[in-house]
Amino acid sequence: MTVEDKEDPSITCPWNQTLFTDLSKNYATVTLLPPTAVSDNSQDFNVSIVIDTWTEMVGDSIRLNLSDTPHRLQYIVRDSSGNNDTCDTFISVKGEFIQDKVTGSVSFSKRNMFNLNCFEK
């Protein structure tokens, strides 16, 4: 007798985040958080994260551009039978620019000295 797993796993995404750009950069560096909850009846599953057009794994460190904000992160859990579930979270990148009135050059404000993780519901 063969038992076929047709039950989808379940995944819950982390909260949406707002990050400030790295010091003097137009991007924020972020380490991808694990899902808040994930379960499967077989306990044999993998979690991947699709960001724009590429796939990453939990714990990977990536750069998210200020110009493309907000960034959609689609978390995907897939079990060994190919059943899956998805959830989405968003990361917004913020930065402050200062334009020199004499030269016209643009720079980041000193406020971006810290990479702040501000979680929002």
N, C-alpha and C positions, 0 to 999 in steps of 0.2 A: 504494500500500500504506500503510495506517495502522497505526502502532504505538501500542498502548495501554499506559500505565504502570499496572501493577497491583501494583507493589512498594511496601510500606509503608516510610516513613522510620523511623529509629530515634532514640530520645532516652534520655538518662540524666540523672536529676535530681541537683541538688546535695545535699549532706549535710543531714540534719535540723539545725535550729538552736535554741538557747535564747537568748533576749534578755531583758534587764532593761528595765523600763519607763523612759520618758523622765523626766527630773527632775520630780517632783511631779505626775505624770500617771498615768492608769490605762491607758495604751497605750504601745506601743513603735513608733517610726518605723523602717521598714526599707526599704532599696533592694533590689528583687527581683533576685536573682542569675541569671546565664545558666545554662542547663543545662551539666552537666559535659561532655557529648558529644552531638552531634546530627549525623546524616548522612542523605543521600537520594541515590538514583541520578540524579535530575534536577538536583540542587543548587539547585532552585527551591522554597523552603519558607518557612513562617512559624512562629514560636513564640509561643504565647500562654499565659497563666497564669490559671486559674480559681481564685478564692479565695472560699469560701463561695458567694455568689450573683452575684459580679461578675467581669469579665474585665479583666486588666491585661497589660502587656507587660514584657519584660525591661528592667530599668533604671528602671522606675517606682518612685516613693517612695510608700509606703502606711503607714497606721496599723493596727496589730493590737491589739485590746482584750485586756486582762488577763482579763476575765470570760469570754471565749469560747475561751480557750486549751485544747488545742492547735489551731492553725489548719492545715487541710489545703490545700496548694497543688498543684493538678493542672496539670502542664506538658503542653501539647498541641503537637505538631509536625504540620503539615498541608502536603502538597506541592500543586503546581499542578493535579494530577489528582484531588485530594480524598482521597488516601490519608493515613492518620494513625497516630500512635502516642502513647501517654500514659505518664506516670510520676507518682508522688506523692512529695512531701516534706512535712515538718511543721515548723512553727515554734511553739515554746512561749514564752509571755511570762510572766516572773516579776517579782514586786514584793514589797516588804516594807512592811507597814503598821505604824504605831505608834499605839496608842490612848492618849490622855491620860487618866490615871486620875481627874483632878479634873473636867475639862470633858466628857469622853467623846468629844471630837473625834478624828477619824482623820486621820493624815497619813502620807506616805511617809517611809521612813528615809533618812538621808543616803547610804546605800549606793547609792541609785539616781541619784547624781550623774553616773554614767557609763553610757553605752549600750554594754554589752559584748556582743560576738559570741562566743559559745562554741560551737564546732562539736563535734558528737558523732556517733559512728557509729551 
